């Protein structure tokens, strides 16, 4: 074996034998970067269209992506939630916990979302109605069908999904789009 390959092989073996890395120092402390350092009261006071609020939304998307990568058994921690939905949930936490930092709210959000995460890689499918399209993961669409049926609105298949969604939306005071949009999923998927 060449010396450079021997060194590389030794380094790989040493890394595999080493204890796993922790996500903080020995005391559980870690640095929070960017908008995650913002005080919750300051974030909760922002209008969603302000640049600093958009900065938090972008930061939160990256935070969730990092958790997709680092949480064992996770493909997508936020399989249907848009950045707007996530920042709305974060704003609720921050309104009730003004002295915390945004990152603490994001951590609580990760813990809240973890049970309903998409664990395995999945394809997205298109749901179409009235010339509009919504993309949704196939396993999540199966869950939508099941939850509609449990709520008394059986969808009976793809051609009846839009009718069942509209009936559900009308019954719950939502705009009857016939699509699994964010307001509908928030209501339908609530635990």
TAJO-V231013 format. One record per pair of residues at least 4 apart in sequence whose C-alpha atoms are under 7 Angstrom apart, sorted by the first residue. I is the first residue (numbers start at 0). J is the second residue. If there is no record, write none. Layout:
i->I j->J
i->I j->J
This chain:
i->0 j->4
i->0 j->5
i->1 j->5
i->2 j->6
i->3 j->7
i->4 j->8
i->5 j->9
i->6 j->10
i->7 j->11
i->8 j->12
i->9 j->13
i->10 j->14
i->11 j->15
i->12 j->16
i->13 j->17
i->23 j->27
i->23 j->28
i->23 j->29
i->24 j->28
i->24 j->29
i->31 j->35
i->31 j->36
i->32 j->36
i->34 j->54
i->34 j->55
i->34 j->58
i->35 j->100
i->35 j->101
i->35 j->102
i->36 j->100
i->36 j->101
i->36 j->102
i->37 j->41
i->37 j->42
i->37 j->100
i->37 j->101
i->38 j->42
i->38 j->97
i->38 j->98
i->38 j->99
i->38 j->100
i->38 j->101
i->39 j->43
i->39 j->93
i->39 j->96
i->39 j->97
i->39 j->98
i->39 j->99
i->39 j->100
i->39 j->101
i->40 j->44
i->40 j->93
i->40 j->94
i->40 j->97
i->40 j->98
i->41 j->45
i->42 j->52
i->43 j->90
i->43 j->93
i->43 j->94
i->45 j->49
i->45 j->52
i->46 j->52
i->47 j->52
i->47 j->53
i->48 j->52
i->48 j->53
i->49 j->53
i->50 j->54
i->51 j->55
i->52 j->56
i->53 j->57
i->54 j->58
i->55 j->59
i->56 j->60
i->56 j->82
i->56 j->86
i->57 j->61
i->58 j->62
i->59 j->63
i->60 j->64
i->60 j->82
i->61 j->65
i->62 j->66
i->63 j->67
i->63 j->76
i->64 j->68
i->65 j->69
i->66 j->70
i->67 j->73
i->67 j->74
i->67 j->75
i->67 j->76
i->72 j->118
i->73 j->116
i->73 j->117
i->73 j->118
i->73 j->119
i->74 j->117
i->74 j->118
i->74 j->119
i->74 j->120
i->75 j->116
i->75 j->117
i->75 j->118
i->76 j->112
i->76 j->113
i->76 j->116
i->76 j->117
i->77 j->116
i->78 j->116
i->78 j->117
i->79 j->135
i->80 j->84
i->80 j->85
i->81 j->85
i->82 j->86
i->83 j->87
i->84 j->88
i->85 j->89
i->86 j->90
i->87 j->91
i->88 j->92
i->89 j->93
i->89 j->104
i->89 j->105
i->90 j->94
i->91 j->95
i->92 j->96
i->92 j->104
i->93 j->97
i->93 j->104
i->99 j->103
i->100 j->104
i->101 j->105
i->102 j->106
i->103 j->107
i->104 j->108
i->105 j->109
i->106 j->110
i->107 j->111
i->108 j->112
i->109 j->113
i->112 j->116
i->121 j->136
i->121 j->137
i->122 j->136
i->122 j->137
i->123 j->134
i->123 j->135
i->123 j->136
i->123 j->137
i->124 j->134
i->124 j->135
i->124 j->136
i->124 j->137
i->125 j->132
i->125 j->133
i->125 j->134
i->125 j->135
i->126 j->132
i->126 j->133
i->126 j->134
i->126 j->178
i->127 j->131
i->127 j->132
i->127 j->133
i->128 j->132
i->128 j->161
i->128 j->177
i->128 j->178
i->133 j->178
i->135 j->139
i->135 j->140
i->136 j->140
i->137 j->141
i->138 j->142
i->139 j->143
i->140 j->144
i->141 j->145
i->142 j->146
i->143 j->147
i->144 j->148
i->144 j->154
i->145 j->149
i->146 j->150
i->146 j->187
i->147 j->151
i->147 j->152
i->147 j->153
i->147 j->154
i->148 j->152
i->148 j->153
i->148 j->154
i->152 j->163
i->152 j->167
i->153 j->163
i->154 j->159
i->154 j->160
i->154 j->163
i->155 j->159
i->156 j->160
i->159 j->163
i->160 j->164
i->161 j->165
i->161 j->177
i->161 j->178
i->162 j->166
i->162 j->177
i->163 j->167
i->164 j->168
i->164 j->177
i->164 j->178
i->165 j->169
i->165 j->175
i->165 j->176
i->165 j->177
i->166 j->170
i->167 j->171
i->168 j->172
i->168 j->173
i->168 j->174
i->168 j->175
i->168 j->183
i->169 j->173
i->169 j->174
i->169 j->175
i->173 j->183
i->179 j->183
i->179 j->184
i->180 j->184
i->181 j->185
i->182 j->186
i->183 j->187
i->184 j->188
i->185 j->189
